[in-house]
Each structure stands twice: as structure tokens, then as C-alpha cells.
Amino acid sequence: MMEVPFDRRIVDDVLQRMGIANIGDATIRQSVAVSEEIERLTGTKFVHFEMGSPGLPACAEGVAAQKEALDRGVACVYPNMSGITPLKEQASRFIKAFLNVEVNAEGCIPSVGSMMGTFATFILCAHLDRRKDTILYIAPGFPVQPLQAKVLGYKTEQFDIYHYRDEKLRDKLESYLSKGNVAAVVYSNPNNPTWVCLTEKELQIIGELMTRYDAIAVEDLAYLGMDFRKDLGKPFEPPYQATVARYTDNYILMLSASKIFSYAGERIAIVAISDALFNRHYDYLQEEYGMGTLGKAFVFTILYTLSSGVSHSAQYALAAMYRAACDGKLDFVAQTREYARRAERIKAIFCRNHFHIVYDKDLDQPVSDGFFFTIGRRGFTGDRLLHEFLHYGISAISLRPTGSEQEGIRVCTSKVAPDTYDILDERLRIFDRNNPIT
């Protein structure tokens, strides 16, 4: 048996000191901390797949606009709770340009990243109808979102979409919605962690059921435009980003600047609420918060208690990036296509070392290359594979905490530079020799 790159005692000691009995249970941030500590002790760099952080420079248009806003003195002024007018107007325009959906500027509200946006939205959805106290997740998904509901003390349900594509999705969703207790259905598209992309037919199914059962679709578009099998980067021209917003009025969209504009450090996103939903009155909302109109309660009660607005200068940055994208001066999709190129190379390295892609298909199409993908190894659970990878200088997260029922791990392509490919290939070759598939 070949010697692994890291002494097992070092890895086990780090896990013990950090109080992590099973690395598969670790949060993303804990996984990063573990790998960084092993790096420090061994002096050898890891291949980092765990953190979904942008690996491209921030959009220059945003940086310039933010600097200009700071020079004008906005740092000392609280922004409007609903968002500054230029951002709201450009967000509405951006949604029309790339989704071909009309959302009034009033319903485009900035939040401190989509993390705060979903947290606030879960609070909102749980206070619309006293009978609807459960949030349903179409899994796999971003592990923090179910954690948010847990922190809030809300009931949750989830199911793995792996076996429920196309028309099967209807029956599965309806089996939950028919109970009458589901307030919201949450999913990402493209999907974190699998990069599965829901089809227009599947989104139509979701939309029709949201209307029938009066639940709200919370659609996380963190990776908007990144189904690179299509050219989604031309403003006001088809094809457009797939969205449930074409099939129901019961939707709230999350549009983060973190990945599409590589603006994660400034923590800004847009929560886009449909016009019908924004102006809808709920008796239970009135009873609980003294403000019955959904949009007003969201802004002036829920967001107000979380933060007195969103970074003033960052709002000007996002407005500028939206404007440049809509004017055809910023092709953010062409820029983020770099992630697809990285995914293609990294997938090939894994596959030639006898790993397999876990979520490999969108119905009859190979899943798109992009920001994430999933890999597995015959004979290994996801948790065991993750633990073994620590001894080979590879860090990722297990699929299990994402709600997946499949065995494997999530690979994030964003931080893997081309000069890391040979290192990854060498470590996987050693792993393959030490763990032959029988």
C-alpha cells in the first residue's frame, strides 16, 4: 500500500481538537477550518472544493460605482429600508432582460446577501396563514437554508429530487402540499450542490401547484445564467433564464450578486416579490405584525428588525452592474463560463481515476458543467470518502447534509486554478492505487 500524503494521526488529532466526530457532519466553514489547520501543520496545500466562494475578480463596474458612491459621502447616511431608487429600477429591468418577467421596482428589495433574504422570507412565509407552519425543501440544496429554519424553530420537510424528475415531480410535491401545512417550497436553479437544472415543464408543475395550494415558491437564482448549455447572456433576447415566475404569482426570487458578479464580499442581493404577492393582504400577518400587506410587512417589520437597510455604497455597485448588463456592456455570463471550463477539466480527472458523477443527468441530457458537481466512489459512503480525502489533501463537503439520499460529495470548481489540476490528478491516482475498486 502506498503511503498517503498526510499522517493519519495529524488528521485525527485536528478533528478531535475541533470537536468533529464525523467530518460529514461539519459545516462548510468548519470543513475549511479543518483543512486550513492541516495545511498549517503539514506545510502542504489542500485542493479546496468545500467553499462556494467566487474564483473570479469582482465586476469592475460595481467597484467603480461603489467607490464613487463612497466619495459622495453615502457611508454616513442610512439608506432607504426598501432600497435606493436606482437599484430598484435597475433590478426590475434586469429581471425583465434576463428572465423576461415583469416585477415592479417596488417589489425589488435589497438584502444582505441571499442568506439574509431567505432568512427573512422564511419568517414572512411562516406568518401568512396559521395553518401553514412548514417549509418544504426540494433537495439537495444549500445546507444553510434548512439550518435557518431550524434556528427559527420552524417545521421542515424535504425530498431528494433524484428520482422525481419531470411528471414524477407533480405527484411528489402534491403529496406534501395536499396536507395543507406547507407555507413555502424552496429550491435553487441551477442547483447547489448537484448543478441539476429544472426544466420549464418542471417549473410549470411547481408554479401550478403553488397556485392550487396557495404556497409560495422561493426560487434561489444564485447561479443565474449558468446553465451553460444555453446562451443566456444576451439581455432582452431569448433564451431566458428558466423560472417559476412564468407560471404563478406566488413566487419570491433571490438574485445574489455573489456569484454572477463575483461580488460576494459586499454581501448584497435582491429579493424580488411578485406584484400580486407584494400587494396581497393577509389577516394572520396583520394579527401578528400589525401590518397585513405582504410587501410592507416584509420591509418595515421583518427586514427592519434584521438590519437598518443594506450597505448604501454596495447598492450603488449592484445598480451599476445591473445597468451595464442590461445595456449589453457587461457580459457576466461569458465571464462566469470559466467555471464550466474548470468543471470539465476537473470532472475528467475524477473520472479517469475511477470516480463517477452522482447527479449526472437532467432527464436525457448530461448535467451542465458549472460552479458545482457531485462525485462518488463505489464502495464509499460520502462521509467516508470525505474523511479519506482529508488524508490526501482534498477538502469538500458530503452530500448528506444537503438533503441528498445519494452517496457522494460536492465539488466546487471556483477556487481550483489550472495549476492545481496536476496536483489533484496525482493525489487521486494515489488514492485509486490505495483503494482499488473490486
Residue pairs with C-beta under 8 A, 6 or more apart in sequence:
1 434
2 430
2 433
2 434
4 391
4 392
4 430
4 434
5 44
5 391
5 392
5 393
5 427
5 430
6 38
6 42
6 44
6 390
6 391
6 392
6 393
8 391
10 38
10 41
10 42
11 38
11 390
11 391
14 34
14 37
14 38
14 41
15 21
15 23
15 34
18 30
18 33
18 34
18 37
20 26
20 30
20 34
22 383
22 387
23 31
23 34
23 383
23 386
23 387
23 390
23 398
24 381
24 382
24 383
24 386
24 387
24 398
24 400
24 401
25 383
25 401
26 34
26 397
27 143
27 401
28 50
28 51
28 52
28 143
28 144
28 397
31 50
31 51
31 395
31 396
31 397
32 48
32 50
32 51
32 395
34 390
34 395
35 46
35 48
35 50
35 390
35 395
36 46
38 46
38 390
38 393
39 45
39 46
44 393
45 393
45 423
46 393
46 394
46 395
47 393
47 394
47 395
47 416
47 420
47 423
47 424
47 427
48 395
48 412
48 415
48 416
49 394
49 395
49 396
49 397
49 409
49 410
49 411
49 412
49 413
49 415
49 416
50 395
50 396
50 397
50 412
51 412
51 415
52 192
52 259
52 371
52 372
52 412
52 414
53 264
53 414
53 415
54 258
54 259
54 262
54 263
54 264
54 414
55 338
55 339
55 342
55 413
55 414
55 415
55 416
55 417
56 262
56 335
56 336
56 338
56 414
57 262
58 261
58 262
58 263
58 265
59 261
59 262
59 263
59 321
59 324
59 330
59 332
59 335
61 320
61 321
61 324
61 329
61 330
62 257
62 261
62 263
62 266
62 317
62 318
62 320
62 321
63 317
64 320
65 316
65 317
65 319
65 320
65 321
66 266
66 313
66 314
66 316
66 317
68 316
69 312
69 313
69 316
69 317
70 313
74 312
74 313
74 316
75 312
75 313
77 312
78 308
78 309
78 312
79 309
79 310
79 311
79 312
79 315
80 309
81 299
81 300
81 303
81 304
81 308
81 309
82 88
82 106
82 109
82 299
83 91
83 108
83 109
83 110
83 310
83 315
84 312
84 315
84 316
84 319
85 105
86 315
86 316
86 319
87 108
87 110
87 270
87 315
87 316
87 318
87 319
87 322
88 105
88 106
88 108
88 109
89 105
89 319
90 318
90 319
90 322
90 323
90 326
91 103
91 105
91 108
91 255
91 270
91 272
91 318
91 319
91 322
92 102
92 103
92 104
92 105
92 107
92 108
93 322
93 323
93 326
94 255
94 322
94 325
94 326
95 101
95 102
95 103
95 108
95 253
95 255
95 272
96 102
96 103
96 236
97 235
97 236
97 325
97 326
98 224
98 225
98 232
98 235
98 240
98 241
98 325
99 240
99 241
99 243
99 245
100 238
100 240
100 246
101 243
101 245
101 246
102 275
103 245
103 253
103 272
103 273
103 274
103 275
104 275
104 278
106 278
106 295
107 272
107 273
107 274
107 275
107 277
107 278
107 295
108 270
108 271
108 272
109 270
109 271
109 272
109 273
109 298
109 299
109 303
110 268
110 269
110 270
110 271
110 309
110 310
110 315
110 318
111 117
111 120
111 268
111 269
111 270
111 271
111 303
111 310
112 267
112 268
112 269
112 306
112 307
112 310
112 311
113 256
113 258
113 264
113 267
113 268
113 269
114 220
114 222
114 254
114 255
114 256
114 258
114 269
114 271
115 144
115 148
116 267
116 269
116 306
116 307
117 254
117 256
117 269
117 270
117 271
118 145
118 148
118 186
118 218
118 220
118 254
119 148
119 152
119 306
120 271
120 298
120 302
120 303
120 306
121 184
121 218
121 252
121 254
121 271
121 298
122 135
122 148
122 149
122 152
122 154
122 184
122 218
123 152
123 302
124 294
124 297
124 298
124 302
125 132
125 135
125 183
125 184
125 216
125 218
126 132
126 133
126 135
126 152
126 154
126 183
127 282
127 284
127 285
127 288
127 289
127 297
128 183
128 216
128 282
128 284
128 285
128 294
129 183
129 214
129 282
129 284
130 284
131 180
131 181
132 180
132 181
132 182
132 183
132 215
133 154
133 155
133 181
133 183
134 154
134 155
134 156
134 157
134 181
134 182
134 183
135 149
135 154
135 155
135 156
135 157
135 182
135 183
135 184
135 185
135 186
136 156
136 157
136 158
136 173
136 176
136 177
136 182
136 184
136 185
136 186
136 215
137 145
137 146
137 156
137 157
137 158
137 185
137 186
137 187
137 403
138 158
138 159
138 161
138 185
138 186
138 187
139 158
139 159
139 160
139 161
139 402
139 403
139 404
140 160
140 161
140 191
140 192
140 193
140 194
140 359
140 399
140 402
140 403
140 404
141 158
141 186
141 187
141 188
141 191
141 192
141 193
141 402
141 403
142 188
142 192
142 193
142 220
142 222
142 402
143 397
143 401
143 402
143 403
145 186
145 220
146 156
146 158
146 403
149 155
149 156
150 156
155 181
157 176
157 182
158 403
159 172
159 176
160 403
160 404
160 405
160 406
161 169
161 191
161 196
162 359
162 404
162 405
162 406
164 172
165 202
165 362
165 363
166 199
166 201
166 202
166 363
167 205
169 202
169 205
169 206
170 205
170 209
173 185
173 205
173 206
173 209
174 209
176 182
177 185
177 209
177 212
177 213
177 215
178 213
180 213
182 213
182 215
183 215
183 216
184 215
184 216
184 217
184 218
185 206
185 210
185 215
185 216
185 217
185 218
186 218
186 220
187 198
187 206
187 217
187 218
187 219
187 220
188 219
188 220
188 221
188 222
188 223
189 197
189 198
189 203
189 219
189 220
189 221
189 242
189 243
190 196
190 197
190 223
190 226
190 227
190 368
190 370
190 371
191 197
191 198
191 359
191 372
192 220
192 222
192 223
192 371
192 372
192 402
193 372
193 374
193 397
193 399
193 402
193 404
193 410
194 358
194 359
194 367
194 372
194 373
194 374
194 404
195 343
195 359
195 367
195 368
195 369
195 370
195 371
195 372
195 373
195 374
196 359
196 362
196 367
197 227
197 242
197 362
197 367
197 368
198 206
198 242
199 242
199 362
199 363
200 242
200 246
203 242
203 243
203 244
203 246
203 247
204 246
204 247
206 217
206 244
206 247
206 248
207 217
207 244
207 245
207 246
207 247
207 248
207 250
207 251
208 247
208 248
209 215
210 216
210 217
210 244
210 248
210 250
210 251
211 248
211 249
211 250
214 250
215 250
216 250
216 251
216 252
216 277
217 244
217 248
217 250
217 251
217 252
218 251
218 252
218 254
219 243
219 244
219 245
219 251
219 252
219 253
219 254
220 254
220 256
221 241
221 243
221 253
221 254
221 255
221 256
222 254
222 256
222 258
222 259
222 260
223 259
223 260
223 370
223 371
224 232
224 241
224 255
224 260
225 232
225 233
225 241
225 260
225 332
225 333
225 336
226 232
226 259
226 260
226 333
226 336
226 339
226 340
226 368
226 370
226 371
227 241
227 242
227 368
227 370
228 333
228 337
228 340
228 368
228 369
228 370
229 365
229 368
230 239
231 239
231 333
232 239
232 240
232 241
232 333
233 331
233 332
233 333
233 334
234 328
235 325
235 326
235 327
235 328
236 326
243 251
243 253
244 251
245 251
245 253
245 274
249 274
249 275
249 276
249 277
250 274
250 276
250 277
251 274
251 277
252 271
252 272
252 273
252 274
252 277
253 270
253 271
253 272
254 269
254 270
254 271
254 272
255 269
255 270
255 271
255 272
256 269
257 263
257 264
257 266
257 268
257 269
257 317
257 318
257 321
258 264
258 267
258 269
259 336
259 371
260 332
260 336
261 318
261 321
261 332
262 335
263 314
263 317
263 318
263 321
266 311
266 314
266 317
267 310
267 311
267 314
268 310
268 311
268 314
268 315
268 317
268 318
270 318
271 298
273 294
273 295
273 298
277 294
277 295
278 293
278 294
278 295
279 293
279 294
279 295
280 293
280 294
281 292
281 293
281 294
282 292
282 294
283 292
285 291
285 292
285 293
285 294
285 297
286 292
289 297
289 301
289 302
290 301
291 297
291 300
291 301
321 330
321 332
324 330
325 331
325 332
336 371
339 369
339 370
339 371
339 413
339 414
340 368
340 369
340 370
341 369
342 413
342 414
342 416
342 418
343 369
343 370
343 371
343 373
343 413
344 369
345 418
345 421
346 373
346 411
346 413
346 416
346 421
346 424
347 357
347 369
347 373
347 375
349 421
349 424
349 425
349 428
350 357
350 375
350 411
350 428
351 357
353 425
353 428
353 429
353 431
353 432
354 377
354 378
354 432
354 437
355 375
355 376
355 377
355 428
356 375
356 376
356 377
356 378
357 367
357 373
357 374
357 375
357 376
358 374
358 375
358 376
358 399
358 404
358 406
358 407
358 408
359 367
359 373
359 374
359 406
360 366
360 367
361 367
362 368
367 373
370 413
371 412
371 413
371 414
372 410
372 411
372 412
372 413
373 410
373 411
373 413
374 399
374 404
374 406
374 408
374 409
374 410
374 411
375 408
375 409
375 411
376 382
376 385
376 406
376 407
376 408
376 409
377 385
377 408
377 435
377 437
378 437
379 435
379 437
379 438
380 388
380 407
380 435
381 407
382 398
382 399
382 400
382 404
382 406
382 407
382 408
382 409
383 398
383 400
385 398
385 407
385 408
385 409
386 396
386 397
386 398
386 409
388 431
388 435
389 395
389 396
389 409
389 431
392 427
392 428
392 430
392 431
393 423
393 427
394 424
394 427
394 428
396 409
396 410
396 411
396 412
397 409
397 410
398 408
398 409
398 410
399 406
399 407
399 408
399 409
399 410
402 410
416 424
